Amino acid sequence: MSLKKRFDALTQGLELPPARPAAPPATAAAASSAVQVTEGPDRGSRAAPARTAPGQMFAFRESREQDANRIAELEASLAAHVGSLPVRQIEPARVRASRFANRHELHYRTAAFEQLKDEIRRADGNVQPIWVRPLQAGEDPQHDYEIVFGHRRLRACAEIGIPVRAVVADLEGATRGQSEKERDKAIFLAMTMENLAREDLSAYELGQHYDRALKAGLYENQEVLAAALGRTPAHVSQALRVSRLPEDVVAAFSSPLLIQYRWAAEIHSLLSGDEGSGRKALIDRARKARANASLSAREVYEFLVGKDARRRPEIEVELRLGDQTVGNVTLRGGAVAVSIARGALDPGGAQELATLINEFLAQRVTPDEAR
């Protein structure tokens, strides 16, 4: 049963307790000002918060239903334009990214993105249009539009050097009379639901996306965000755990896009260890893992949480440059491996290192021993 259905079942029939009798107000004006009722999107005035647990649950349910109704109205307004709004050819340079953009830069170096570019190139354009909103005059002199969703398609067209096919959505019209926060919430929801429908965002990207919305104040807390997206609070919490890992831990992986939900949960449990000692030990291991570029994402995770004992090297010698570890030489199962940290060597340096190793092997290893 979904979170919404369980909550509805628990709160079905709940009513606020009757107000205690109060002394009659002196005037009709005073009576009318005793309680303010908010209608429509205006949230400037609210009734006093409920003091009892059932009252709080009832108030939360009412607020959630109002949000759901506003989202439904927005979706209906946008859906009414599908197939009727013209698709325009827009220069990618005239479209700016949303501040809620949820793609990590490393995503644009993946094989999946290269495949998307090939598909767009073969079709002579993006078959599925992106959605943009027009910017107000003077809002941004360098751009005419802001993307609502379709960042990958926009980037692909920009790199290929062709215009992007786009639908210009009148979000200002759909959210007329509402605050800038409500408009930003509409953009965030449209982008998120489109991505969740495709389920191609990594755990790290999704967590950062949720974190931006919470830091921007679009939602009061994780539970309200989860309800707006139709997801469980556990889903939002798991994604946030991935994006909120310490920088040293994230940097230990060749790409944050490879970090899995359950890995982050276990790493966080170690980070909150005995009075900070667990955190220090894990950060130290993360820095060592970062220097070993040969480790896969799973091997990094197992090294961080101490599950790598069976694969630990018999000999491990650090390669240092001043006070920094830049690599290591390991002996594991009779095999010797040399690992250099990312960025420590340029291509010319790597070739020179290979030459030196070849010369060393020629002096120390016979052909029979190498077999």
Order of alpha helices (4+ residues) and beta strands (2+ residues): alpha-alpha-alpha-beta-beta-alpha-beta-beta-alpha-beta-alpha-alpha-alpha-alpha-alpha-alpha-alpha-alpha-alpha-beta-beta-beta-alpha-alpha
